[in-house]
């Protein structure tokens, strides 16, 4: 679980640091437009909380986390590798960022539910603490990776999109290594 946390955080954490820069510097949109895109995407993404709860109860906690991570990975690559020349940049990037954040919110609900159900009460604080440390390591590794990849890939945006692909093996590892607890009695 710690490994999948590090990998998924490497894949997804750089979005928050680089999305505004990408919208303004790479896509050439105005600062006010970038702020509006981020705000609308964030409001739209609130749907991810009930969607994550619904999916967790229907298909399981771990499959929901893994599926949402794949969706988030694809949305991040779309946002940072796009938009295609014929697509309106504000709509393309805004939709991709909204889907990415929506998936992230679904992960929050599903992962927290899984951890709460997987571990006894006396261990939960320790587990959450260890996962937060793993997440911090992933955030540091993600930003360091952007610094290393950006010159070779032609900028931060291609590096963020490429790094997002680390979410795919993280989702596979999660499905293989972590048992689902949906049908377990407490």
C-alpha positions in Angstrom: 0.0 0.0 0.0 2.9 2.4 0.7 4.4 1.7 -2.7 1.2 2.4 -4.5 0.7 5.6 -2.5 4.2 6.8 -3.5 3.7 5.9 -7.2 0.2 7.3 -7.4 1.3 10.6 -5.7 4.2 10.9 -8.1 1.7 10.5 -10.9 -0.9 13.0 -9.7 0.6 15.6 -7.4 2.4 17.7 -9.9 -0.9 18.8 -11.5 -1.6 21.3 -8.7 1.8 22.9 -9.0 1.8 23.1 -12.8 -1.8 23.5 -14.0 -1.9 27.3 -13.8 1.5 27.7 -15.5 0.3 25.3 -18.2 -2.9 27.1 -18.9 -1.3 30.6 -19.1 2.2 29.9 -20.4 1.7 26.8 -22.7 -2.0 27.2 -23.8 -1.7 31.0 -24.0 -4.8 31.8 -22.1 -5.3 34.9 -19.9 -4.7 34.7 -16.1 -8.4 35.4 -15.4 -9.4 32.5 -17.7 -7.0 30.2 -16.0 -8.5 31.1 -12.6 -12.0 30.5 -13.9 -11.0 27.2 -15.4 -9.5 26.0 -12.1 -12.6 27.2 -10.1 -15.1 25.6 -12.5 -13.1 22.4 -12.6 -12.9 22.3 -8.8 -16.7 22.9 -8.3 -17.5 20.3 -11.0 -15.1 17.8 -9.3 -17.2 17.8 -6.1 -19.4 15.2 -7.8 -16.4 12.8 -7.3 -17.2 12.5 -3.6 -20.7 10.9 -4.0 -19.5 9.1 -7.1 -16.7 7.6 -5.1 -19.1 6.5 -2.3 -21.5 5.0 -4.8 -18.8 3.1 -6.7 -17.2 1.9 -3.5 -20.4 0.4 -2.4 -21.2 -1.1 -5.8 -17.9 -2.4 -7.1 -15.6 -2.3 -4.1 -13.2 0.1 -2.5 -10.0 -1.0 -4.1 -11.4 -1.4 -7.6 -12.9 2.1 -7.3 -9.5 3.5 -6.2 -7.7 1.7 -9.1 -10.3 2.7 -11.7 -10.4 6.3 -10.6 -6.6 6.4 -10.6 -6.6 5.2 -14.3 -9.2 7.8 -15.1 -7.2 10.5 -13.3 -4.0 9.4 -15.2 -5.7 9.7 -18.6 -7.2 13.1 -17.7 -3.9 14.5 -16.6 -2.2 13.3 -19.8 -5.0 14.8 -21.8 -4.7 18.2 -20.0 -0.9 18.4 -20.2 -0.3 16.8 -23.6 -3.3 18.7 -25.1 -5.2 20.4 -26.4 -5.2 19.2 -30.0 -4.9 22.1 -32.4 -8.5 22.0 -33.4 -9.9 21.9 -29.8 -10.7 25.0 -27.8 -7.9 25.1 -25.2 -10.1 26.4 -22.3 -12.7 23.7 -22.8 -10.2 20.9 -23.4 -8.0 21.7 -20.4 -10.9 22.6 -18.2 -12.7 19.3 -18.9 -9.6 17.3 -18.4 -8.8 19.1 -15.1 -12.4 18.6 -13.9 -12.2 14.8 -14.6 -8.8 14.6 -13.0 -10.1 16.3 -9.8 -13.3 14.4 -9.8 -11.4 11.1 -9.9 -9.1 12.3 -7.2 -12.2 13.0 -5.0 -13.5 9.6 -5.7 -10.2 8.1 -4.6 -10.3 10.1 -1.4 -13.6 8.5 -0.4 -12.8 5.0 -1.6 -9.2 4.9 -0.1 -10.2 6.3 3.3 -13.1 3.8 3.5 -10.8 0.9 2.6 -8.2 1.9 5.1 -10.8 2.4 7.8 -12.2 -1.0 7.1 -8.9 -2.8 6.7 -7.2 -1.8 9.9 -8.2 -2.0 13.5 -8.9 1.3 15.3 -5.6 1.1 17.2 -3.6 0.9 14.0 -5.4 3.5 11.9 -3.6 6.6 13.0 -0.3 4.8 12.4 -1.4 3.6 9.0 -2.7 7.1 8.0 0.5 8.6 9.2 2.7 6.2 7.2 0.6 6.8 4.1 0.9 10.6 4.6 4.7 10.2 4.8 4.6 8.1 1.6 2.5 10.7 -0.1 5.0 13.4 0.9 7.8 11.4 -0.5 5.8 11.0 -3.7 5.2 14.7 -3.9 8.9 15.4 -3.5 9.8 12.7 -6.1 7.2 14.0 -8.5 8.5 17.6 -8.4 12.1 16.4 -8.7 11.1 14.2 -11.6 9.6 17.2 -13.4 12.9 19.1 -13.0 14.8 16.2 -14.5 12.3 15.4 -17.3 11.3 18.9 -18.4 14.5 19.7 -20.3 14.5 16.4 -22.1 10.8 16.5 -23.0 10.6 20.2 -24.0 9.0 21.7 -20.9 7.1 21.1 -17.7 3.7 20.2 -19.4 5.1 17.2 -21.4 6.9 16.1 -18.2 3.7 16.3 -16.1 1.8 14.3 -18.7 4.5 11.7 -18.9 4.9 11.4 -15.2 1.1 10.9 -14.9 1.6 7.5 -16.6 3.1 6.2 -13.4 -0.5 6.0 -12.2 -1.1 3.0 -14.5 1.3 0.6 -12.9 0.2 2.0 -9.5 -3.4 1.0 -10.2 -2.3 -2.5 -11.3 -0.2 -3.0 -8.2 -3.1 -1.8 -6.1 -5.4 -4.4 -7.6 -2.8 -7.2 -7.3 -1.4 -6.4 -3.8 -4.3 -4.9 -1.8 -7.3 -7.0 -1.0 -10.7 -5.4 -1.3 -12.8 -5.2 1.9 -16.2 -4.4 0.4 -17.8 -7.7 1.4 -16.0 -8.2 4.6 -18.0 -8.0 7.8 -16.7 -5.7 10.4 
